[in-house]
Amino acid sequence: MNRQRLALTLITLALGLAAACGSDEQVLPTATPNATPTTQTKSVQQVEPQSQALMLRLASPEINLVTGLDQISVRAVTSPDATLSVNGRLVLPDEQGNLTVDVDLSDTHNPMIIEVVATAITGETESQVRPVIFSEDPSGSGRPVRSDKSGLFGTVTLATPSELTVQTTSGPVSLSIDDSTAVSIHGWKSPSVSNIARGALVAVMADGPHADSVLAVVSRPVRIRHFTGVVTGSESALPNTAGSLTLRDGSGREITAITAYGSPGGPDSAPVGEVVTAVLEQDLPTGNLTVTDIDRALDGAERLNNALALNETIDSVEAAANMTALRWRLAEHGVRNLSLLVNSQPQQGRQDAIDSADDAYAKSFSEHHLGAPSADVTGLVISIATSLGTGTTRLVTVQPVSGQPVMVKLSDATPVVLFGERIKSGQLDLASRITVRYAISGNNANRVTVMAGNTLSADSSAQLAALAGHGEAQGVLMNVGALESVVTILVDQTTGQQISLQSDGADIYRNGAPTDLNITMEGSNVFARFDPASYRLLELESMAPLRNEELVSGVVHSFIPKAADGNLTIRTTDGRLRSFTHHSDTSIRRDGLQMSIQDVRLGDLVRPNTRARLPEGQAGKPGKIVTLSLKSPEPRLASGIIRGVTGGFDGQVRVTVSNIWLDLFSLKVNAMTAITQQGRTLGVQDLAVGQEIALGSYDPVTLEAAILALNLPRD
């Protein structure tokens, strides 16, 4: 008994000394029924803050860096599941999202561009472009260049064949230009300095008063992009022969890119049937599209799992917040991966990939209490039946735009939402367009969202939203010509940039009401619609938004011509989908003419002078459209390289094209499309990956191609 008391006394003293000395760790008891008590240790340390949205924080290089070294370090923090590349080189983050990679001075480009691209399989994209000037000897000897060599950044104020003037942070700098000056403009084969527009950002390597090289800096990545999809085909590369990798995404776009022998992004590391994100690099002179590396979707899920495990061991407010964000990202990661697999076309390896993904997510979801793995399917309801054995469960079959039909189970308790309001599952009709989230095991629906009538495709919606500002000017009306029919608008107060427009025959409005153009409008804020080719003014409105109003621009993404909350959805120019309500008092104009609600069409461009009244004291409610100002989209021109050709119904095929900016867009081609090559008529069956479209035209709403003029094959 004395020995037991002595032992207890010694243990008590030891614990007291540990508490008195302090520690970076806390010992937390955990209780397990019918088991010996154990302890779980949580350390206290700093962690990088995470968010539900994909993030990219670039710490290095700094903006407008001039360095005497021949190598720089790119350091960034991103989401753990992100696929990140630096100038086409795949760099995967650790469990905190940290990453570092060194970039050497290019043998051919100085100044050079650092392109950092981060994407997630959920469809999110973040990127940053940093120009860098290396003042090191470009021969690679490591010797510094002469002291009169210098690098500078600024905007062009004057560009002639003999002189370049750049506005820098320390003032204007004028440099001489001659035939020895190297000029680089993306997409141009042999540009000159005079091809650089005023106001363009440039990076210049100068030798005293002479410009050695000039680089026109773009604001977004142009050579590198990521593509997430299911691997549908691959051919291994041999020592003297390139291989290939074919991917198809959830919207039906398909691309085929080449792989090099021994490259990490070879098809051997991308099993057919799996979801991967490929890092693509486009070479404009040859037209080649190359896979430099791939990131398997399940590897991204594992990085999220490791990040959650790390934050679970840390006792801090930041770690607790990270847990919430990372659990959300893991759940959505699983939904996107499984949705791509389940909704894809039947092929070799598909079922194995579904089973592997389901098992992996089931394990990690169980560890982090996320429920069962789920998938989404969006499409038309093609059948509704009552399940055998119960009258409360309905079997609903959904046909997506691309892929196999999916049958899901809906009960009376399944949440079904239309215009933000709950409705009963029994109110679903055939031909309803819905999005269903359902458990992979058992196909039980978790929630159903009913789409607001017809909806634009993701491709056409994104393309059209970017056109809303084309032929538009917003600014201060400076002058109404007394003798000539000309108006002058100050469009940028910082630079003093102005635009002059011929005003004969233009429609003039003041706060939505027709009026005459006169000098009393001078000094007011105006919105102008004009013809970019002739600079002829088509419509001018002087408008002062009232209190609690906002201006909206983009494209009509979905529209219902009857009264209901949220009956109008606009994809804004920044890519967001925003719901509004139109009503009987909404003023609607298209191309300067008053029109009715029934005349609004999907794909109509929403002009920047569209006004919406914000809801007061009703969080989450859609705003009300006061004035809906529209213009009709014109046929679009297209050029680029065909990256994928997929078959469709009724002889129609879908081609995926990349332009010089490595934007990927799809066009529908059928027997009515005029396809030619150097005067020779071709058919749909003659289209192939790698062909170059010199010029094409297509309907931006339906994406149907009217004309495709092909170049001869390149050597």
C-alpha angles and dihedrals in degrees: 000000000000090000091053092050090049091051093050090049092052092049091050091051092049093052091047092052091050092052092046094050093050127222143212089235133070122210110220119190118226123199122216119180114248093001138105111270113259135186131232118207121215116189124213112229141133119270132186110260114247132198138202090246121069108266136196121188113180114202098173144066098037120228114281095004121189110188136181092209126091092224136046132195119233110208124180145155120222140154112297092239094050122121103222130184133184112204090335096314115122113233117180120205125234124240091285094047094252121143138167131188133169121230121200127214109273117245092224108027127061115178090040136185125238110209115195115185126181123183138168129208087244086075098257120139132189125174142169132196120205122182114211130193117205113205090188121112103277091217088077095240091125091235116136116245123245115293093247090065112099142165127223140177129206148111124289116250097166131019122176133151089265106030141041123191118193126189106221131180089264096046140280120328123196120202133183120242130206140157091285093062110108111220124192124190119164112252095014120111099199109006127176129209090255088064090067111098124232111265093028117139112241139181114213134192106205131193101203107298092348127087111229095182137002125198121192103219117221122207098227138038112279107173101040133054137153126235123196120200149114116291104243099170144001140182121198119240120238126207092269100022131069120233128213141225125201123200133180123197131209094270093056098257112144129194133184117201132177125251126207125229110268094007117142089234094060121136092252088073093048111064115207111260097030128112114243138163112230124204105223128198122191124207109203099197094055100025090230121152111203133191105223095180144335136226115208114225093230089055089058090050090051091053089053090049091052090048090053091048090052095049091047089064094053123084105209141107090246093054091049091052090047091054091058093048095044094047088055092049092049092051092049091044089058093047093052096045095047092043092056091049099044095044095046125103117272110269143145112298095013098114092043089053091049092050093047093048093045091051093047095049093042089058097046093040090053091051091052099036096245099140124233124338112265140190136204128229125186122192148086124318104242100172140014121193137166115248116244114257098023136056095204099062120077127196108220121188116207122197112205121206090250123024141021126328114260125213116211133180120238125188130189087262095056109114110242117184129195119176088347093303127111116245132176119270088234089067092070113113135199111273092027110144109228144164114220127191109201140170113259090220106067098356092247111164116239096187140348128211117195113215120231100251120285116004133197117248115257092247097051093040093055093045095048095046088059090056096056092093096045110115091009130120127187125187147083120325102235103175141010107200112240095199103020126049093243132124125196121209126192102221100174120032092187096059098022091237113170136186126208120206135187104242104191111132096002122148110244125201136177113201090336098312122109114251142157125269110251141148092264087078092061112117094025126118110258142183117214131193113198144165106261091207099053101018089231114158112238103173135005127186128185106206139166111194112230126234113292092018129119136192120240132190135175133080136313100257098176133358139184117191095214133083113274136123111270095012093147124057120190125192101215125216090259091059100257124135108225126184123217136171124238119196141173093286094053112118109221125193133172122191090345096308126112112242141174130252091256090063095062111108135192109262096031108145113241109222122223092249092068108123127209128184114225117231113252117226092347108109113200095015117125119252121246121249111234098176123013108196113189140177129192117250115241125221110282129230121226137191134166144085125314107240100174141013120196129178124243141175127305094012093303118137132191121226124196113212133191120205128203090280090054091245108156117216134163130228130193114229125190141157091288093060113103104228118184139166118196091331095316118119116233134187134228089262090062095064114108142169112275097031115132120230106213092186135351138167128208144169106262092211102047094024089223112153117230099181133018117180110187128203122227114270115278121243 
